[in-house]
Amino acid sequence: MSAARPARAEPGSGSPPDPWSGPDKALHFVAGFGLSAGGYAIGAAAFDDRLAATALGTGFALGLGAAKEGIDAAGAGTPSYRDFTWTVLGACLGIGVSLTFDFALRGPASAR
């Protein structure tokens, strides 16, 4: 019986392994969370509609995450769909937490 070995890049393939977990993935998750929550907060202050605030927060986080991966693809780094996946997951949680706090603070029907 053989033990499982961690995935490694093939010699000469030129690309390092990109695991699903690691410190960089945590940074992408936290960045997605913070950017979406911050964008939602700005949207909630600017708009009466929660949908508009949600769109602003989500668009802000995913737009910056996509731009970062695009810059990496242009040669400034190593692009990774796994990095972007963690950004998306963080953004989803950030919007969910933001909506939860918004409902708790302003109630189900915002009356501004």
C-alpha positions in Angstrom: 0.0 0.0 0.0 1.5 3.3 -0.9 1.0 6.6 0.9 -0.5 9.5 -0.9 2.0 12.1 -2.1 1.3 15.9 -2.4 0.7 17.1 -5.9 3.9 18.5 -7.5 4.6 20.2 -10.8 6.2 18.0 -13.4 9.9 18.7 -13.9 10.2 21.1 -16.8 6.5 22.1 -16.8 7.5 25.7 -15.9 4.5 26.2 -13.6 4.5 25.9 -9.8 1.7 23.9 -8.1 -1.4 25.9 -7.1 -3.0 24.1 -4.2 -6.6 25.0 -3.1 -5.4 26.0 0.4 -2.5 28.2 1.6 -1.7 31.6 2.9 -2.4 33.3 -0.4 -5.8 31.8 -0.7 -6.7 33.1 2.8 -5.6 36.6 1.7 -7.9 36.3 -1.4 -10.8 35.2 0.8 -10.3 38.0 3.3 -9.9 40.6 0.5 -13.1 39.5 -1.1 -14.9 39.6 2.2 -13.6 43.1 3.1 -14.1 44.6 -0.3 -17.7 43.3 -0.6 -18.7 44.3 2.9 -17.1 47.8 2.5 -18.8 48.2 -0.9 -22.1 47.2 0.6 -21.7 49.7 3.4 -21.1 52.5 0.9 -24.0 51.3 -1.2 -26.3 51.1 1.9 -25.4 54.7 2.8 -25.9 55.9 -0.8 -29.0 53.9 -1.9 -32.3 53.0 -0.2 -32.4 49.8 -2.1 -30.6 46.8 -0.6 -30.3 45.2 -4.1 -28.3 48.3 -5.3 -26.1 48.1 -2.2 -25.6 44.3 -2.8 -24.7 44.9 -6.5 -22.2 47.6 -5.6 -20.5 45.5 -2.9 -20.4 42.4 -5.1 -19.3 44.3 -8.2 -16.6 46.1 -6.3 -15.1 42.9 -4.8 -15.3 40.8 -8.0 -14.2 43.7 -10.2 -11.1 44.3 -8.2 -10.4 40.5 -7.9 -10.8 40.0 -11.7 -8.6 43.0 -12.4 -5.9 41.6 -10.1 -6.0 38.3 -11.9 -6.0 40.1 -15.3 -2.9 42.0 -14.2 -1.3 38.7 -13.2 -2.2 37.2 -16.6 -0.5 40.2 -18.3 2.8 39.2 -16.8 2.9 40.9 -13.4 2.3 37.6 -11.5 0.9 34.2 -11.7 -2.9 34.1 -12.6 -4.9 31.5 -10.8 -8.6 30.6 -11.1 -8.3 29.1 -7.6 -7.2 32.5 -6.2 -10.3 34.1 -7.9 -12.5 31.3 -6.6 -11.4 32.2 -3.0 -12.1 35.9 -3.8 -15.6 35.0 -4.9 -16.3 32.9 -1.8 -15.1 35.7 0.4 -17.3 38.2 -1.4 -20.3 35.9 -1.0 -19.8 35.7 2.7 -19.1 39.4 3.0 -22.4 40.2 1.3 -24.2 37.7 3.4 -22.9 39.1 6.6 -23.6 42.7 5.5 -27.2 41.8 4.6 -27.6 40.1 7.9 -26.4 43.2 9.8 -28.5 45.5 7.6 -31.6 43.5 8.3 -30.8 43.4 12.0 -30.2 47.2 12.2 -32.9 48.5 9.7 -35.5 45.7 9.8 -36.9 43.8 6.9 -38.5 46.9 5.2 -36.1 49.8 5.2 -38.0 53.0 5.9 -35.6 55.8 5.0 
